[in-house]
C-alpha cells in the first residue's frame, strides 16, 4: 500500500507554524520573566546602585523549568529567544533608576536646605517618607512625584532608539574579533550544556527557591524587630554626625546576593569605594563650618569626588574604545582580520525590510521625544538645540554602550559614565540658553531618561545578539523578542518606580539612588549654582586615575577590575559595600574549597533568588503603603519589648545562613566545565577549557 505524501508547500507551512508556536512560547516565557524582574529589580537597583546582568539567570530558569523544550537544536533556539526577551526589561530598569531620581533628589536637597534655613529640625532622608511628606506640606515645600505617563513615553522612545541603532549595526558589532563578549560566551556555554547534558540541570529547590525564601524571611524578621536592621562593627559620633561601619541585615539578602554575582575583585573595589566615602565624610565633619576651608569643601564634597572619579572612568573607556578601533583597522589593513566572522557570515545578514523597520524605529523614538519637548517647552531655539544635542549624544553613546558591553560585559559596562557625559552636554546647552533654574530640570530629566534607556538597551541588545550568533541563531530572529521585552519593561518599570517612590522616597536612606544623587549633584553645581568645588573634583580625578591604573594592571593578569566599580562605590553607603563583599567572599570560598575556577549555576540562581526575594518584599510593602499601610507598624518586637542582644544574635545567624546558601551552592552546584561533587570528596579535578572567570559572572 502506498503511503500518502503531503505536498511540499504544505509541509513547509506546517513546519513554519510549528516553529512560530515554539518561538512564541519562548518569547512568552521571556516576557513573563522580564515583567517579574522589571517589578522587583527597580527597588533593588535603587538601593544598591548596581543592576546585575540577568541573561544567565533567564537561561538557567528556562533550563530547569522547561526540560522538554530545552533539548536539542530546538532547545537552543528556545533558550536563546527566552534570554533575549527575558533580559530586555532590565535594560529599562537600569536606564530609569540611573536618571529619573535626579529630579526628586534635587528637590529633596533644596527642601532640606530650606528647612535648615528656617531652623526646623528633621532629616528628610532618614525620616519615614509619610512623615517627611507631611513636614514638607506643612512648610509649603514639595518633592515632585514620578510621572508615570511621561516616563513610559521616555522609556518607549529610548528603547526604540537603542534597539534600532544596534540592529542596524549588528554586522559591524558582531563581526569585530577584538570584542570578546564575555557574558555572551557564558550564556552560550550554559545553553550548550542545557541542550546536550540533561544530567547537569541546575537544582532549583536548593538554589533559587531557598535563596528567595530565606531572603523574604530575613526581611520579615528584620521588619518586625526579631532581628536588628544592622549589626554594628564600629560606630562613633563627631558633632552632629554619626559614623558607623555595619553589616546590613534588613538589606543583607539583597547586598549578599549581588556580591554572589560579582567577582571578588570587583566586590572589593565597590567596598573600597564605600569605605572612601565613609572616611571622607568623617574628615569633612572635622572642618569648622565658619572656616575658609569649608567653602572649598562643602557638605556634598564626596559626591563631587565620585563625579571626578566617574569622569576619569568615562574618558578611559572612550580612549580604550578608540584604541581598539584603531587596532582593528590596522589589522584589517594588514589582511589579518578574521574572515570567518566578517562580511561573509550569513547569520549577520539584515534584509532591506528589517533595515527599514529598524531605521523607522530610531526615527520614531526621536520624533516622540521631539513632540514631548515641543509640547512641554514650546518650539524655540532652546528646544531645537536640546533635541539636536540629545540626538548627537545618542549617536555617540549608544554605539559606545554596545561596544563597551561586548568588551567587558553588560554588568561591568560603565553606563553611568556615558550618561554622566550626556548630562554635561545637556546642562551646557541649557546654561548657554539661560535656562538655569530648577523649573527647567524636569525637561532635562526626561531627555536624560530617554538617552539612558537607549544606552542601556544597546548595552543589553549587543550581548543578546552575540549570544544568538555564537549559538548558530541569526540575530535577526531575536529582533521581535528583544522589542517585546523592551516594550513590556517600558510600561512596567515606571509603574514600579512610582510605587517605590511613593512608599519610600527617592534619595532617602531607604532608596538612596546613588546614580541619581551623582547626576543631581552635577546639575545643581553646573546648572543651578554655576559653581563647581574644584578641590573635591580634583581629589576624585586622582582617585579615578588610580582606579584606571589598577584596571590596566589587572587586565595584564587576566583580572577584571573595572574603574567604574570604585567610583560607584563612593556613592554607596558603607554597609552596602560590606554586604556585597561578604556575599562575594562566601561564594569565592566555596569555589576555592571545591577547586572551581568559575561560578556554579546553582550559585547564580541562589544569588538571583536573594535579590528577587528582597525586592519583592519591598514591592509588597510599597503597594500596601498605597492602601494606607504604615511600615513602622511592623516594628512590634523592637527594644524594649525584645532584648537587643537576642536581636543581634538572631541577625548574625540570619546573615550566616544567607552566606551558607551561597557557599553550599558554590561547593555542591554544577558548572560548565566541572561535575558537581560532595564537599568532602576533595577538590574537583576536571578543569574547564580556557575561559576567563569573568565569563561566569552574571
Secondary structure, 3 states (H helix, E strand, C coil): CCCCCCCHHHHHHHHHHHHHHHHHHHHHHHHHHHHHHHHHHHHHHHHHCCCCCCHHHHHHHHHHHCCCCCCHHHHHHHHHHHHHHHHHHHHHHHHHHHHCHHHHHHHHHHHHHHHHHCCCCCCCCCCCHHHHHHHHHHCCCCCCCCCHHHHHHHHHHHHHHHHHHHHHCHHHHHCCCCCCCHHHHHHHHHHHHHHHCHHHCCCCHHHHHHHHHHHHHHHHHHHHCCCCCEEEEEEEEECCEEEEEEEECCCHHHHHHHHHHCCHHHHHHHHHHHHHHHHHHHHHCCCCCCCHHHHHCCCCHHHHHHHHHHHHHHHHHHHHHHHHHHHHHHHHHCCCCCHHHCCCCHHHCCCHHHHHHHHHHHHHHHHHHHHHHHHHHCCCHHHHHHHHHHHHHHHHHHHHHHHHHHHHCCCCCCHHHHHHHHHHHHHHHHHHCCCCCHHHHHHHHHHHHHHHHHHHHHHHHHHHHHHHHHCCCCHHHHHHHHHHHHHHHHHHHHHHHHHHHHHHCCCCCCCCCHHHHHHHHHHHHHHHCCCCCHHHHHHHHHHHHHHHHHHHHHHHCCCCCCHHHHHHHHHCCHHHHHHHHHHHHHHHHHHHHCCCCCCCHHHHHHHHHHHHHHHHHHHHHHHHHHCCCCHHHHCCCCCCCCCHHHHHHHHHHHHHHHHHHHHHHHHHCCCCCCCCCCHHHCCCCCCCCCCCHHHHCC
